[in-house]
Amino acid sequence: MLRIERATRDAIVAHAKRDHPDEACGIVAGPAGSDRAERLVEMVNAAGSPTFYEFDSLDLLALYREMDDRDEEPVVVYHSHTATEAYPSRTDIGLASEPNAHYVLVSTREHGNNDGPVEFRSYRIVDGVVTEEPVEVVEQLPTNTVESES
């Protein structure tokens, strides 16, 4: 299950609507080894396409170096579909290279960049196998509490 803060979900949706009719894309980073989607990084769709997204290779390299420096990893990899449902295409499945990430798709097909609702769905994609998962939107992620053994 993907647990995501409302503000992060809303920012992803706003990015998808803002970039419509082109696909939007980005990453939500979190602490390495956790499942906490904490830091939204909007990326530029280097393809500039309504049917395909591509991270700019230099921007992506810089982001991975920054995540490495901050001991983070991609928790969510997201992009939008502008004319189809929020389900991974064959191309999306082929590009999925983060087995621990949640792959979020937002469909703006019904309402484009206006105020209407969108589809917001999350998947795990591992070795070409797509599994949809529930999304829980919370006001705030719970704080991590680590109990030490005495």
C-alpha positions as CSV (number, residue, x, y, z in Angstrom):
1,M,0.0,0.0,0.0
2,L,1.1,3.5,-0.8
3,R,0.7,5.9,2.1
4,I,1.1,9.5,0.9
5,E,0.4,12.9,2.4
6,R,-2.5,14.9,1.0
7,A,-0.2,17.8,0.2
8,T,2.1,15.6,-1.8
9,R,-0.8,13.9,-3.7
10,D,-2.3,17.3,-4.4
11,A,1.1,18.6,-5.7
12,I,1.4,15.6,-8.0
13,V,-2.1,16.2,-9.4
14,A,-1.4,19.9,-9.8
15,H,1.8,19.1,-11.7
16,A,-0.1,16.7,-14.0
17,K,-2.9,19.3,-14.7
18,R,-0.3,22.1,-15.2
19,D,1.6,20.1,-17.8
20,H,-1.5,18.8,-19.6
21,P,-1.7,18.2,-22.6
22,D,1.9,16.9,-22.2
23,E,2.7,14.1,-19.7
24,A,4.2,15.3,-16.4
25,C,6.7,13.3,-14.5
26,G,8.6,13.3,-11.2
27,I,9.9,11.5,-8.1
28,V,9.1,11.6,-4.5
29,A,12.2,10.7,-2.5
30,G,12.4,9.4,1.0
31,P,14.9,8.0,3.5
32,A,16.7,4.9,2.1
33,G,15.2,1.7,3.3
34,S,11.9,3.3,4.2
35,D,8.6,3.6,2.5
36,R,8.2,7.3,3.4
37,A,7.3,9.5,0.4
38,E,8.6,12.8,1.8
39,R,10.3,15.1,-0.8
40,L,8.6,15.8,-4.1
41,V,10.9,16.6,-7.0
42,E,9.0,17.7,-10.2
43,M,11.0,16.8,-13.3
44,V,10.8,18.1,-16.8
45,N,9.4,15.7,-19.4
46,A,12.3,15.9,-21.8
47,A,10.2,14.2,-24.5
48,G,7.6,17.1,-24.3
49,S,5.0,14.6,-25.4
50,P,1.3,14.0,-24.7
51,T,1.9,10.2,-25.1
52,F,5.3,9.6,-23.6
53,Y,7.5,10.8,-20.7
54,E,11.3,10.8,-20.4
55,F,13.4,12.1,-17.6
56,D,16.2,14.4,-18.8
57,S,19.3,12.2,-18.2
58,L,21.4,15.0,-16.7
59,D,18.6,16.1,-14.4
60,L,18.1,12.5,-13.3
61,L,21.8,11.9,-12.7
62,A,21.9,15.1,-10.6
63,L,18.8,14.0,-8.6
64,Y,20.3,10.5,-7.9
65,R,23.5,12.1,-6.7
66,E,21.5,14.4,-4.5
67,M,19.5,11.5,-3.1
68,D,22.7,9.6,-2.5
69,D,24.2,12.5,-0.6
70,R,21.0,12.7,1.5
71,D,20.7,9.0,2.0
72,E,17.4,8.9,0.1
73,E,15.9,6.7,-2.6
74,P,13.0,7.1,-5.0
75,V,9.9,6.0,-3.1
76,V,7.4,7.2,-5.7
77,V,8.0,7.5,-9.5
78,Y,5.1,9.3,-11.0
79,H,3.8,10.5,-14.4
80,S,0.5,11.4,-16.0
81,H,-1.5,10.0,-18.9
82,T,-3.3,12.6,-20.8
83,A,-5.6,10.5,-23.0
84,T,-5.8,7.1,-21.3
85,E,-6.6,5.6,-18.0
86,A,-4.1,5.6,-15.1
87,Y,-2.6,2.2,-15.9
88,P,1.0,1.5,-16.9
89,S,1.6,1.1,-20.7
90,R,4.0,-1.5,-22.1
91,T,6.6,1.3,-22.4
92,D,6.0,2.3,-18.7
93,I,6.5,-1.3,-17.7
94,G,9.7,-1.6,-19.7
95,L,11.1,1.6,-18.1
96,A,10.3,0.6,-14.5
97,S,13.7,0.1,-13.0
98,E,13.1,0.7,-9.3
99,P,11.7,-2.5,-7.8
100,N,11.0,-0.9,-4.4
101,A,9.3,2.1,-5.8
102,H,5.6,2.9,-6.0
103,Y,4.7,3.8,-9.6
104,V,1.9,6.4,-9.5
105,L,-0.1,7.3,-12.6
106,V,-2.4,10.3,-12.8
107,S,-4.9,10.4,-15.7
108,T,-6.0,13.9,-16.8
109,R,-8.0,12.5,-19.7
110,E,-11.4,13.6,-18.4
111,H,-10.7,17.1,-17.2
112,G,-7.3,18.2,-18.6
113,N,-5.9,21.1,-16.7
114,N,-9.2,22.3,-15.2
115,D,-10.5,21.7,-11.7
116,G,-12.2,18.3,-12.3
117,P,-11.2,15.1,-10.6
118,V,-8.5,12.8,-11.9
119,E,-7.6,9.2,-11.6
120,F,-4.7,8.7,-9.1
121,R,-3.5,5.1,-8.9
122,S,-0.4,3.3,-7.6
123,Y,1.3,0.1,-8.8
124,R,4.3,-2.0,-8.0
125,I,6.2,-3.1,-11.1
126,V,8.7,-5.8,-10.6
127,D,10.3,-7.9,-13.5
128,G,7.5,-6.7,-15.8
129,V,4.7,-7.8,-13.4
130,V,2.2,-5.0,-12.6
131,T,0.3,-5.1,-9.3
132,E,-2.1,-2.4,-8.4
133,E,-2.0,-1.4,-4.7
134,P,-4.3,0.7,-2.5
135,V,-3.5,4.4,-1.9
136,E,-4.0,5.8,1.6
137,V,-4.0,9.6,1.6
138,V,-3.2,11.0,5.1
139,E,-2.9,14.5,6.4
140,Q,0.6,13.8,7.8
141,L,2.9,10.8,7.7
142,P,3.4,9.3,11.1
143,T,6.7,10.2,12.7
144,N,9.2,7.4,12.8
145,T,9.7,6.3,16.4
146,V,12.5,3.8,17.0
147,E,12.4,2.0,20.3
148,S,15.8,0.9,21.6
149,E,16.3,-2.3,23.4
150,S,17.4,-2.2,27.0
